């Protein structure tokens, strides 16, 4: 009797590693998994010959900076990545959290991001918080105030990034294009569509290409 053929081992993905940290915008609330901006970013990087593995995403809809700090505890401190991105802040604004609290927790998240990048701040980049005030969900709200508050949180984020020489990519003006283009809004009327996620990728791509 012949020996049975051993099972083929599951293909192990190889390439550069990428960790994306965030909230609903990073996990892609109300878009398909292949339309999440970190996934689209990897797709575009692969198109120019960069071998990048499927991104590890630690993000949940509704998360504030404090929630994300708890979320990254699931990763062992020894885990290292070739690139790390961070996009967090909209729920701090939405829930009326203070800028001071945001600064403290955002600074801590930057430190953890650098740690996951092997201590190399040049491997980390941050995306600014989009403006949900341009979506139909914000109808009846003080959208001018929402915009002002989003801008204030982004100022804090950029200041903290500058202190560590971490690249800050301003996607907020692009998010505001959804005000006059409903195809940039997801079906829930609150989050952004895959079309918008791709626009964010277009802005992040040059930075990611340089990092990798």
Residue pairs with C-beta under 8 A, 6 or more apart in sequence:
13 53
13 54
14 51
14 53
15 51
15 52
15 53
16 50
16 51
16 52
16 53
16 82
16 83
16 212
17 52
17 53
17 56
17 80
17 81
17 82
17 83
18 38
18 41
18 42
18 52
18 53
18 55
18 56
18 81
18 82
18 83
18 84
18 85
19 55
19 56
19 57
19 58
19 75
19 81
19 83
19 84
19 85
19 113
19 116
20 26
20 38
20 55
20 56
20 57
20 58
20 59
20 84
20 85
20 87
21 58
21 59
21 68
21 71
21 72
21 84
21 85
21 86
21 87
21 88
21 109
21 113
22 57
22 58
22 59
22 63
22 68
22 85
22 86
22 87
22 88
23 59
23 60
23 61
23 62
23 63
23 64
23 67
23 68
23 87
23 88
23 90
23 91
24 59
24 60
24 61
24 62
24 63
24 90
24 191
25 37
25 59
25 87
25 90
25 129
25 130
25 191
25 192
26 36
26 37
26 38
26 57
26 59
26 85
26 87
27 36
27 57
27 59
27 60
27 61
28 35
28 36
28 37
28 39
28 194
28 197
29 61
29 186
29 188
29 190
29 191
30 186
30 187
30 188
30 190
30 191
31 186
31 191
31 192
31 193
31 194
31 197
32 194
33 39
34 40
34 43
35 193
35 194
35 197
35 198
36 57
36 197
37 197
37 198
37 200
37 201
37 204
38 55
38 57
38 85
39 54
39 55
40 194
40 197
40 198
40 201
41 55
41 201
41 204
41 205
41 208
42 52
42 53
42 54
42 55
44 201
44 205
45 52
45 205
45 208
45 209
45 212
46 52
48 209
50 209
50 212
52 82
52 212
56 81
58 68
58 71
58 72
58 74
58 75
59 68
59 71
60 67
60 71
62 91
63 71
63 88
63 91
64 88
64 91
64 92
64 95
64 97
64 105
65 88
65 89
65 92
65 101
65 102
65 105
65 106
65 108
65 109
66 101
66 105
67 91
68 88
68 109
69 105
69 108
69 109
69 112
72 109
72 112
72 116
75 116
77 115
79 116
80 116
80 117
80 118
81 116
81 117
81 118
81 123
82 117
82 123
82 211
82 212
83 117
83 123
83 124
83 125
83 208
83 211
83 212
84 113
84 114
84 116
84 117
84 123
84 124
84 125
85 124
85 125
85 126
85 127
85 204
86 109
86 110
86 113
86 124
86 125
86 126
86 127
87 126
87 127
87 128
87 129
88 106
88 109
88 129
89 102
89 106
89 129
89 150
89 153
89 154
89 157
90 129
90 130
90 132
90 150
91 97
92 101
92 102
92 153
93 129
93 146
93 149
93 150
93 153
94 132
99 152
99 153
99 156
102 153
102 156
103 156
103 160
106 156
106 157
106 160
107 160
110 124
110 126
110 160
110 161
110 164
110 166
113 124
113 166
114 120
114 121
114 124
114 164
114 166
117 123
117 124
121 164
121 165
121 166
122 165
122 211
123 211
124 166
124 167
125 166
125 167
125 168
125 169
125 204
125 207
125 208
125 211
126 157
126 161
126 166
126 167
126 168
126 169
127 169
127 171
127 200
127 204
128 154
128 157
128 158
128 168
128 169
128 170
128 171
128 172
129 150
129 153
129 154
129 157
129 172
130 150
130 171
130 172
130 175
130 192
130 196
131 146
131 147
131 150
131 172
131 175
131 176
132 138
132 146
132 150
132 190
132 191
133 141
133 143
133 144
133 146
133 147
133 150
134 143
134 175
134 176
134 178
134 179
135 178
135 185
135 189
135 190
135 191
135 192
136 182
136 185
136 189
136 190
137 188
137 189
137 190
138 146
147 176
150 172
151 172
154 170
154 172
157 168
158 168
158 170
161 167
161 168
162 168
167 207
169 203
169 204
169 207
170 203
171 199
171 200
171 203
171 204
174 196
174 199
174 200
174 203
175 192
175 196
175 200
177 184
177 196
177 199
178 184
178 185
178 192
178 196
183 193
183 195
184 192
184 193
184 195
184 196
184 199
185 191
185 192
185 193
185 196
186 192
186 193
